[in-house]
Amino acid sequence: MLVSSNLYAQNPRTELSPYSDTIPQSSLSTSQADSIFSFIVSNKHLIDLDDCNICKSRAHIISRIIEKYFPSVFPAKVWLIADCIRSSKTEYYKYKPAVLLQLPGKCTNWAYHVAPVIITANDTIVIDPSTQIKPVSLSKWAGDIIPTNGAGFLIIKDKRY
Protein backbone atom coordinates (compact mmCIF):
# COMPACT_ATOMS: atom_id res chain seq x y z
CA MET A 1 0.00 0.00 0.00
CA LEU A 2 1.20 3.51 -0.73
CA VAL A 3 1.46 6.34 1.75
CA SER A 4 -2.00 7.76 2.32
CA SER A 5 -2.36 11.50 1.82
CA ASN A 6 -3.23 12.23 5.45
CA LEU A 7 0.14 10.88 6.60
CA TYR A 8 2.25 13.52 4.90
CA ALA A 9 -0.24 16.34 4.48
CA GLN A 10 0.46 17.37 8.06
CA ASN A 11 3.56 19.14 6.76
CA PRO A 12 2.56 21.73 4.15
CA ARG A 13 6.21 22.19 3.17
CA THR A 14 6.34 18.74 1.57
CA GLU A 15 4.93 17.30 -1.62
CA LEU A 16 4.71 13.54 -2.28
CA SER A 17 5.64 12.43 -5.77
CA PRO A 18 2.94 10.67 -7.75
CA TYR A 19 5.75 8.42 -9.00
CA SER A 20 6.28 6.79 -5.61
CA ASP A 21 6.25 3.00 -5.63
CA THR A 22 3.52 0.84 -4.14
CA ILE A 23 4.96 -0.59 -0.93
CA PRO A 24 3.39 -3.47 1.05
CA GLN A 25 2.13 -2.54 4.50
CA SER A 26 3.81 -4.02 7.54
CA SER A 27 1.87 -4.81 10.68
CA LEU A 28 4.32 -3.03 12.93
CA SER A 29 3.67 -1.78 16.44
CA THR A 30 5.44 1.15 18.04
CA SER A 31 7.42 -1.20 20.28
CA GLN A 32 8.52 -3.27 17.27
CA ALA A 33 9.65 -0.11 15.46
CA ASP A 34 11.59 0.84 18.60
CA SER A 35 13.18 -2.65 18.64
CA ILE A 36 14.27 -2.32 15.00
CA PHE A 37 15.72 1.13 15.69
CA SER A 38 17.58 -0.14 18.78
CA PHE A 39 18.93 -3.10 16.82
CA ILE A 40 20.29 -0.75 14.13
CA VAL A 41 21.88 1.56 16.71
CA SER A 42 23.40 -1.41 18.58
CA ASN A 43 25.18 -2.34 15.35
CA LYS A 44 26.53 1.14 14.68
CA HIS A 45 30.02 -0.32 14.47
CA LEU A 46 28.88 -1.65 11.06
CA ILE A 47 27.22 1.58 9.91
CA ASP A 48 28.56 5.12 10.14
CA LEU A 49 25.63 7.05 11.60
CA ASP A 50 27.51 10.34 11.79
CA ASP A 51 28.73 10.90 8.22
CA CYS A 52 26.40 13.43 6.61
CA ASN A 53 27.25 12.42 3.06
CA ILE A 54 26.64 8.67 2.90
CA CYS A 55 22.88 8.53 3.38
CA LYS A 56 22.26 6.43 0.23
CA SER A 57 24.65 3.72 1.37
CA ARG A 58 23.45 3.88 4.97
CA ALA A 59 19.79 3.59 3.88
CA HIS A 60 20.63 0.60 1.71
CA ILE A 61 22.52 -1.17 4.51
CA ILE A 62 19.77 -0.50 7.07
CA SER A 63 17.06 -1.68 4.65
CA ARG A 64 18.95 -4.95 4.10
CA ILE A 65 19.41 -5.42 7.86
CA ILE A 66 15.68 -4.91 8.43
CA GLU A 67 14.87 -7.31 5.61
CA LYS A 68 17.20 -9.99 6.99
CA TYR A 69 16.52 -9.77 10.73
CA PHE A 70 12.86 -8.71 10.64
CA PRO A 71 11.39 -10.75 7.75
CA SER A 72 7.77 -9.71 8.39
CA VAL A 73 8.67 -6.04 7.82
CA PHE A 74 8.81 -4.59 4.31
CA PRO A 75 11.26 -1.67 4.23
CA ALA A 76 11.43 0.87 1.44
CA LYS A 77 13.40 4.09 1.04
CA VAL A 78 12.13 7.63 1.27
CA TRP A 79 13.98 10.33 -0.63
CA LEU A 80 13.55 13.93 0.47
CA ILE A 81 14.78 16.33 -2.19
CA ALA A 82 15.24 20.04 -1.54
CA ASP A 83 12.48 21.63 -3.60
CA CYS A 84 14.89 24.18 -5.06
CA ILE A 85 16.82 21.34 -6.74
CA ARG A 86 13.86 20.07 -8.79
CA SER A 87 14.46 20.71 -12.47
CA SER A 88 10.73 21.21 -12.97
CA LYS A 89 10.95 24.24 -10.64
CA THR A 90 14.04 25.88 -12.14
CA GLU A 91 12.14 28.96 -13.30
CA TYR A 92 10.34 29.28 -9.96
CA TYR A 93 13.65 29.36 -8.05
CA LYS A 94 15.47 31.52 -10.60
CA TYR A 95 14.99 34.66 -8.46
CA LYS A 96 14.29 33.05 -5.10
CA PRO A 97 16.83 31.87 -2.57
CA ALA A 98 17.78 28.20 -2.88
CA VAL A 99 17.04 26.63 0.50
CA LEU A 100 18.74 23.27 0.93
CA LEU A 101 18.04 20.61 3.55
CA GLN A 102 19.95 20.57 6.82
CA LEU A 103 20.18 18.97 10.21
CA PRO A 104 20.73 21.90 12.57
CA GLY A 105 23.97 21.62 14.48
CA LYS A 106 25.21 18.72 12.39
CA CYS A 107 24.91 18.88 8.60
CA THR A 108 24.08 21.62 6.13
CA ASN A 109 23.42 22.08 2.45
CA TRP A 110 21.99 18.71 1.48
CA ALA A 111 20.42 18.57 -1.96
CA TYR A 112 18.63 15.41 -0.77
CA HIS A 113 18.50 12.92 2.08
CA VAL A 114 17.38 9.29 2.00
CA ALA A 115 16.38 6.91 4.80
CA PRO A 116 14.59 3.59 5.28
CA VAL A 117 10.83 3.77 5.71
CA ILE A 118 8.17 1.30 6.80
CA ILE A 119 4.53 1.70 5.78
CA THR A 120 1.99 0.59 8.39
CA ALA A 121 -1.79 0.78 8.49
CA ASN A 122 -1.66 3.88 10.69
CA ASP A 123 1.56 5.67 9.83
CA THR A 124 4.63 5.92 7.67
CA ILE A 125 7.62 5.33 9.92
CA VAL A 126 11.16 6.49 9.12
CA ILE A 127 14.10 4.61 10.61
CA ASP A 128 16.94 7.15 10.45
CA PRO A 129 19.39 7.00 13.37
CA SER A 130 21.58 9.59 11.67
CA THR A 131 18.97 12.33 12.15
CA GLN A 132 16.59 11.00 14.82
CA ILE A 133 16.81 9.42 18.27
CA LYS A 134 13.89 7.04 17.62
CA PRO A 135 11.58 5.96 14.79
CA VAL A 136 9.45 8.92 13.67
CA SER A 137 6.58 9.69 11.33
CA LEU A 138 7.36 10.78 7.80
CA SER A 139 6.07 14.29 8.42
CA LYS A 140 8.23 14.76 11.55
CA TRP A 141 11.33 13.42 9.79
CA ALA A 142 10.87 15.73 6.80
CA GLY A 143 9.98 18.66 9.04
CA ASP A 144 13.17 18.21 11.05
CA ILE A 145 15.47 18.55 8.04
CA ILE A 146 13.59 21.06 5.89
CA PRO A 147 14.46 24.59 7.05
CA THR A 148 11.45 26.73 7.97
CA ASN A 149 11.84 28.82 4.81
CA GLY A 150 12.31 25.77 2.57
CA ALA A 151 10.25 22.99 1.05
CA GLY A 152 10.82 19.37 0.10
CA PHE A 153 9.75 16.83 -2.46
CA LEU A 154 9.21 13.28 -1.17
CA ILE A 155 9.39 10.10 -3.18
CA ILE A 156 9.10 6.62 -1.71
CA LYS A 157 10.83 3.90 -3.68
CA ASP A 158 11.31 0.16 -3.38
CA LYS A 159 14.22 -0.86 -1.13
CA ARG A 160 16.32 -1.65 -4.22
CA TYR A 161 16.52 2.03 -5.24
C-alpha positions as CSV (number, residue, x, y, z in Angstrom):
1,M,0.0,0.0,0.0
2,L,1.2,3.5,-0.7
3,V,1.5,6.3,1.8
4,S,-2.0,7.8,2.3
5,S,-2.4,11.5,1.8
6,N,-3.2,12.2,5.4
7,L,0.1,10.9,6.6
8,Y,2.2,13.5,4.9
9,A,-0.2,16.3,4.5
10,Q,0.5,17.4,8.1
11,N,3.6,19.1,6.8
12,P,2.6,21.7,4.1
13,R,6.2,22.2,3.2
14,T,6.3,18.7,1.6
15,E,4.9,17.3,-1.6
16,L,4.7,13.5,-2.3
17,S,5.6,12.4,-5.8
18,P,2.9,10.7,-7.7
19,Y,5.7,8.4,-9.0
20,S,6.3,6.8,-5.6
21,D,6.2,3.0,-5.6
22,T,3.5,0.8,-4.1
23,I,5.0,-0.6,-0.9
24,P,3.4,-3.5,1.1
25,Q,2.1,-2.5,4.5
26,S,3.8,-4.0,7.5
27,S,1.9,-4.8,10.7
28,L,4.3,-3.0,12.9
29,S,3.7,-1.8,16.4
30,T,5.4,1.1,18.0
31,S,7.4,-1.2,20.3
32,Q,8.5,-3.3,17.3
33,A,9.7,-0.1,15.5
34,D,11.6,0.8,18.6
35,S,13.2,-2.6,18.6
36,I,14.3,-2.3,15.0
37,F,15.7,1.1,15.7
38,S,17.6,-0.1,18.8
39,F,18.9,-3.1,16.8
40,I,20.3,-0.8,14.1
41,V,21.9,1.6,16.7
42,S,23.4,-1.4,18.6
43,N,25.2,-2.3,15.4
44,K,26.5,1.1,14.7
45,H,30.0,-0.3,14.5
46,L,28.9,-1.6,11.1
47,I,27.2,1.6,9.9
48,D,28.6,5.1,10.1
49,L,25.6,7.1,11.6
50,D,27.5,10.3,11.8
51,D,28.7,10.9,8.2
52,C,26.4,13.4,6.6
53,N,27.3,12.4,3.1
54,I,26.6,8.7,2.9
55,C,22.9,8.5,3.4
56,K,22.3,6.4,0.2
57,S,24.7,3.7,1.4
58,R,23.4,3.9,5.0
59,A,19.8,3.6,3.9
60,H,20.6,0.6,1.7
61,I,22.5,-1.2,4.5
62,I,19.8,-0.5,7.1
63,S,17.1,-1.7,4.7
64,R,19.0,-4.9,4.1
65,I,19.4,-5.4,7.9
66,I,15.7,-4.9,8.4
67,E,14.9,-7.3,5.6
68,K,17.2,-10.0,7.0
69,Y,16.5,-9.8,10.7
70,F,12.9,-8.7,10.6
71,P,11.4,-10.7,7.7
72,S,7.8,-9.7,8.4
73,V,8.7,-6.0,7.8
74,F,8.8,-4.6,4.3
75,P,11.3,-1.7,4.2
76,A,11.4,0.9,1.4
77,K,13.4,4.1,1.0
78,V,12.1,7.6,1.3
79,W,14.0,10.3,-0.6
80,L,13.6,13.9,0.5
81,I,14.8,16.3,-2.2
82,A,15.2,20.0,-1.5
83,D,12.5,21.6,-3.6
84,C,14.9,24.2,-5.1
85,I,16.8,21.3,-6.7
86,R,13.9,20.1,-8.8
87,S,14.5,20.7,-12.5
88,S,10.7,21.2,-13.0
89,K,10.9,24.2,-10.6
90,T,14.0,25.9,-12.1
91,E,12.1,29.0,-13.3
92,Y,10.3,29.3,-10.0
93,Y,13.6,29.4,-8.0
94,K,15.5,31.5,-10.6
95,Y,15.0,34.7,-8.5
96,K,14.3,33.0,-5.1
97,P,16.8,31.9,-2.6
98,A,17.8,28.2,-2.9
99,V,17.0,26.6,0.5
100,L,18.7,23.3,0.9
101,L,18.0,20.6,3.5
102,Q,19.9,20.6,6.8
103,L,20.2,19.0,10.2
104,P,20.7,21.9,12.6
105,G,24.0,21.6,14.5
106,K,25.2,18.7,12.4
107,C,24.9,18.9,8.6
108,T,24.1,21.6,6.1
109,N,23.4,22.1,2.4
110,W,22.0,18.7,1.5
111,A,20.4,18.6,-2.0
112,Y,18.6,15.4,-0.8
113,H,18.5,12.9,2.1
114,V,17.4,9.3,2.0
115,A,16.4,6.9,4.8
116,P,14.6,3.6,5.3
117,V,10.8,3.8,5.7
118,I,8.2,1.3,6.8
119,I,4.5,1.7,5.8
120,T,2.0,0.6,8.4
121,A,-1.8,0.8,8.5
122,N,-1.7,3.9,10.7
123,D,1.6,5.7,9.8
124,T,4.6,5.9,7.7
125,I,7.6,5.3,9.9
126,V,11.2,6.5,9.1
127,I,14.1,4.6,10.6
128,D,16.9,7.2,10.4
129,P,19.4,7.0,13.4
130,S,21.6,9.6,11.7
131,T,19.0,12.3,12.1
132,Q,16.6,11.0,14.8
133,I,16.8,9.4,18.3
134,K,13.9,7.0,17.6
135,P,11.6,6.0,14.8
136,V,9.5,8.9,13.7
137,S,6.6,9.7,11.3
138,L,7.4,10.8,7.8
139,S,6.1,14.3,8.4
140,K,8.2,14.8,11.5
141,W,11.3,13.4,9.8
142,A,10.9,15.7,6.8
143,G,10.0,18.7,9.0
144,D,13.2,18.2,11.1
145,I,15.5,18.6,8.0
146,I,13.6,21.1,5.9
147,P,14.5,24.6,7.1
148,T,11.4,26.7,8.0
149,N,11.8,28.8,4.8
150,G,12.3,25.8,2.6
151,A,10.2,23.0,1.0
152,G,10.8,19.4,0.1
153,F,9.8,16.8,-2.5
154,L,9.2,13.3,-1.2
155,I,9.4,10.1,-3.2
156,I,9.1,6.6,-1.7
157,K,10.8,3.9,-3.7
158,D,11.3,0.2,-3.4
159,K,14.2,-0.9,-1.1
160,R,16.3,-1.6,-4.2
161,Y,16.5,2.0,-5.2
